[in-house]
């Protein structure tokens, strides 16, 4: 055993230093990843479920959302939202998406007294319009698809969501909402978003 030989002892010490530095680096990177993900969460979707892959469980983490006064919404954004929804808005939020883009989210009531929410870019492009609707306005096939996945859950509200030419029905329950395609062939389940105020 040649422990007193400095040439053989140094490499062992360097190897141990390397492992220590590597573990420190790994822990620092993991810590940074965890802290960054809590500040800038991104959309996360789980794999498809079901025989035909028509069920998608999604955890909607979105971006960072903050309430703002209606006066802070750009005029082009507000005009576009009012033109499309014909609603009177009383709340506004701004969302910083995970890709760095901004979306204004305005909420109010339409002429029928139902809640309306519009998501619009700063330049006035309509991203999504959600309208609260009565149960009678939902196609039976969409109701059946909802009941298949949440048979015992009480519905808090139902919304019709229009985005980029696609139409979905959203069934809001306690901690989730289920989004059902008009033909009932696609169901997505989302966990409710936590907003930063």
C-alpha positions in Angstrom: 0.0 0.0 0.0 1.5 3.3 -1.1 -0.5 5.9 0.8 2.6 8.1 1.3 3.3 8.4 -2.4 2.0 11.8 -3.3 1.5 11.0 -7.0 -1.1 8.3 -6.3 -2.8 10.3 -3.5 -3.4 13.5 -5.6 -5.6 11.9 -8.3 -7.8 10.3 -5.7 -8.2 13.8 -4.0 -9.0 15.4 -7.4 -11.6 12.7 -8.2 -13.2 13.4 -4.8 -13.2 17.1 -5.5 -14.7 16.5 -8.9 -17.5 14.5 -7.4 -18.2 17.2 -4.8 -18.2 19.9 -7.4 -20.5 17.8 -9.7 -23.0 17.2 -6.9 -22.9 20.8 -5.9 -23.5 21.8 -9.5 -26.4 19.3 -9.8 -28.0 20.6 -6.7 -27.6 24.2 -7.8 -29.1 23.4 -11.2 -32.0 21.5 -9.6 -32.6 24.4 -7.2 -32.6 26.9 -10.0 -35.0 24.8 -12.0 -37.4 24.5 -9.1 -37.3 28.2 -8.3 -37.6 29.2 -11.9 -40.6 26.8 -12.5 -42.5 28.4 -9.6 -41.9 31.9 -11.1 -42.4 31.1 -14.8 -44.6 28.0 -15.1 -45.4 26.7 -18.5 -48.3 24.7 -19.9 -48.0 21.0 -19.0 -50.0 18.3 -20.6 -50.1 14.6 -19.7 -50.4 11.8 -22.2 -53.6 10.9 -23.9 -55.9 8.3 -22.2 -58.6 6.1 -23.6 -58.8 3.5 -26.3 -58.7 6.1 -29.1 -56.6 8.6 -27.3 -59.5 11.0 -27.1 -59.1 11.9 -23.4 -56.3 14.3 -22.5 -55.6 15.1 -18.8 -54.0 18.6 -18.7 -52.6 20.7 -15.9 -53.1 24.2 -17.0 -50.3 26.2 -15.3 -50.3 29.0 -17.9 -48.2 32.1 -17.1 -48.2 34.7 -14.5 -51.6 36.5 -14.1 -52.1 39.8 -12.4 -55.3 42.0 -11.9 -55.1 45.4 -13.5 -57.5 48.4 -13.7 -59.6 48.5 -16.9 -57.9 51.8 -17.8 -54.6 49.9 -18.3 -56.1 47.8 -21.1 -55.0 49.2 -24.5 -57.8 50.9 -26.5 -57.3 48.5 -29.5 -57.6 45.5 -27.2 -60.7 46.8 -25.4 -62.4 47.8 -28.7 -61.8 44.3 -30.3 -63.2 42.6 -27.2 -66.3 44.8 -27.1 -66.9 44.4 -30.8 -66.8 40.6 -30.6 -68.6 40.0 -27.4 -70.9 43.1 -27.1 -70.3 42.9 -23.4 -69.7 45.5 -20.6 -66.4 44.6 -19.0 -65.8 45.2 -15.3 -62.6 43.3 -14.6 -59.2 43.0 -16.3 -56.1 40.8 -15.9 -52.9 40.6 -17.8 -51.1 37.3 -18.3 -47.4 37.0 -19.1 -47.3 33.7 -21.0 -44.4 31.3 -20.7 -43.1 32.4 -24.1 -42.9 36.0 -23.0 -46.0 37.3 -24.8 -48.8 39.3 -23.1 -52.5 38.5 -23.2 -55.2 40.8 -21.8 -58.2 39.0 -20.2 -61.3 41.0 -19.7 -64.4 39.8 -17.9 -67.9 41.2 -17.8 -71.5 40.5 -18.7 -73.3 40.3 -22.1 -76.8 41.7 -22.9 -78.4 38.4 -21.6 -76.7 38.9 -18.2 -74.3 36.0 -18.6 -70.6 36.2 -17.8 -68.2 36.7 -20.7 -64.4 36.5 -20.8 -62.3 37.6 -23.7 -58.5 37.0 -24.2 -57.0 39.5 -26.5 -53.4 40.4 -27.6 -52.1 44.0 -27.1 -52.6 44.5 -30.9 -56.3 43.5 -30.7 -56.2 39.9 -32.0 -58.9 37.8 -30.3 -57.4 34.7 -28.9 -60.4 33.2 -27.1 -63.9 34.1 -26.1 -65.7 32.2 -23.3 -69.4 32.8 -22.6 -71.3 31.4 -19.7 -74.4 29.6 -21.0 -77.5 27.8 -19.8 -77.5 24.0 -19.6 -80.2 23.9 -22.3 -77.7 25.4 -24.8 -75.3 22.5 -24.6 -75.6 19.6 -27.1 -76.7 16.3 -25.6 -73.5 14.5 -26.9 -71.3 17.0 -25.0 -73.3 16.5 -21.8 -73.0 12.7 -22.1 -69.2 13.0 -22.6 -69.0 15.1 -19.4 -71.1 12.7 -17.4 -68.9 9.8 -18.5 -65.8 11.4 -16.8 -67.5 13.2 -13.9 -70.7 11.4 -13.2 -71.2 12.5 -9.6 -69.7 16.0 -9.7 -71.9 19.0 -9.3 -71.6 21.5 -12.2 -70.8 25.0 -11.0 -71.1 26.7 -14.4 -71.0 25.9 -18.1 -69.2 27.9 -20.7 -69.0 27.9 -24.5 -65.4 28.6 -25.6 -64.5 29.8 -29.0 -60.9 30.0 -30.2 -59.5 30.1 -33.7 -62.6 28.7 -35.2 -62.9 25.8 -32.7 -65.8 25.5 -30.3 -65.7 23.7 -26.9 -68.0 23.4 -23.9 -66.4 23.8 -20.5 -68.0 22.2 -17.5 -66.7 23.8 -14.3 -66.7 21.6 -11.2 -65.0 21.9 -7.8 -61.3 21.8 -8.5 -61.3 21.1 -12.3 -63.1 22.0 -15.4 -63.7 19.5 -18.3 -63.5 20.8 -21.8 -65.6 18.8 -24.3 -65.5 19.1 -28.1 -68.9 19.7 -29.8 -69.0 16.1 -31.1 -68.0 14.7 -27.7 -65.0 12.9 -29.1 -62.4 14.9 -27.3 -62.3 15.7 -23.5 -59.6 17.6 -21.7 -59.5 17.9 -17.9 -57.8 21.0 -16.4 -56.9 21.8 -12.9 -58.1 25.3 -12.0 -55.5 28.0 -12.3 -54.2 29.8 -9.3 -54.0 33.5 -10.1 -51.5 35.9 -8.6 -53.3 39.1 -7.6 
